[in-house]
Amino acid sequence: MTYIAKPKFHHPALPKNDLGYTHRDYEGTISTLCAGCGHDSITASIIEACFELSIEPHRVAKISGIGCSSKTPTYFLGNSHGFNSVHGRMPSVLTGANLANRDLIYLGVSGDGDSASIGFGQFAHVMRRGVNMTYIVENNGVYGLTKGQFSATADRGSKSKRGVINTDNSIDLAAMALQLGATFVARSFSGDKKQLVPIIKAAIEHQGAAFLDVISPCVAFNNHAGSTKSFDYVREHNEAVNRLDVISARAPIAVDYPEGTVQIVEQHDGSKLALRKLGADYEIHDRYAAMNFLQKHASEGQIVTGVLYIADEPQDLHTSLKTVQMPLNALGEKELCPGSAALDRINAGLR
């Protein structure tokens, strides 16, 4: 329970990262979600990714909305900044924080109800504006807090736990992110930690709007025969386009793979992604091909996972707005009030 503090004692031989932190330093309070919930697996993957990247917890701002998924930031990075916002409003709160302090690492955690229904418009605008963030949707296809109604990502024809058939078309958030201009788009499965951890690491290191749709079965309401978001269905219909290794710029970069089986993608900070192709004809930099690929496999009942798209030259909101490198919340009177001469030059330029 969240009111029960985890013991501060831990074994002195626990593995440590480059900062001297253990996994315990990236944990939060004890989860109150249902035992076996896919969201807890995503939490574990976020903890592992931040540990491996040697991120200082106080440099992270984690922001969420409302829902089972939006509770999860309580369960990781207990020493980071956090804000639990209103239902569907995480993107605008995060955008404001990002504009005020560009030096933080922003994790936006949301759900399919939070992002694909009441927050759909906010999701669209944060993607098209290119806010530098990692946007993680923990997607289970139902409203878990209100007893399992279909969400907007539930597939047409899927069956609820009570036997009701969904007659509405579904929203594919990964496809929407591609169309809206996200510069990093991926999909994974909460039960595939080997794939999910490096994807989260790559998304965090990406400069721009990074979107990650994670299929996360709801064990209480959406993990039965007839559901297309269940553990068994995803495992049986998973079509992985690549496997990913993240080679940080903070460590010596050495890549050695058989020719023709790997694609190296260099990011803005010097880190490299080594994409081991499972589909030899898949092009990671082609936005429109990725959209067609998703639609084709969706029509065949396949769930495409892996890194779907990375922009060649990503840009973020600060680049578009031409803001100064210093965080806006750190600007002092000297920078904000440069004097009448500077104002005269600005006015002259507007005549």
HELIX and SHEET records of a PDB file:
HELIX    1   1 HIS A   23  TYR A   26  5                                   4    
HELIX    2   2 GLY A   38  LEU A   53  1                                  16    
HELIX    3   3 PRO A   57  ARG A   59  5                                   3    
HELIX    4   4 CYS A   68  LYS A   71  1                                   4    
HELIX    5   5 THR A   72  TYR A   75  5                                   4    
HELIX    6   6 MET A   90  ALA A  100  1                                  11    
HELIX    7   7 ASP A  112  ALA A  116  1                                   5    
HELIX    8   8 PHE A  120  ARG A  128  1                                   9    
HELIX    9   9 GLY A  144  THR A  146  5                                   3    
HELIX   10  10 LEU A  173  LEU A  180  1                                   8    
HELIX   11  11 LYS A  193  GLU A  205  1                                  13    
HELIX   12  12 PHE A  231  HIS A  237  1                                   7    
HELIX   13  13 ARG A  287  SER A  299  1                                  13    
HELIX   14  14 LEU A  317  LEU A  321  1                                   5    
HELIX   15  15 LEU A  328  ALA A  330  5                                   3    
HELIX   16  16 GLU A  333  LEU A  336  1                                   4    
HELIX   17  17 SER A  340  GLY A  349  1                                  10    
SHEET    1   A 8 HIS A  81  ASN A  84  0                                        
SHEET    2   A 8 VAL A  60  SER A  64  1                                        
SHEET    3   A 8 ILE A 105  GLY A 111  1                                        
SHEET    4   A 8 MET A 133  ASN A 139  1                                        
SHEET    5   A 8 ALA A 209  ILE A 215  1                                        
SHEET    6   A 8 PHE A 184  PHE A 189  1                                        
SHEET    7   A 8 ILE A 303  ILE A 310 -1                                        
SHEET    8   A 8 ASN A 238  ALA A 240  1                                        
SHEET    1   B 2 VAL A 142  TYR A 143  0                                        
SHEET    2   B 2 GLN A 149  PHE A 150 -1                                        
SHEET    1   C 3 ASN A 242  ILE A 247  0                                        
SHEET    2   C 3 LYS A 272  LYS A 277 -1                                        
SHEET    3   C 3 VAL A 262  GLU A 266 -1                                        
END                                                                             
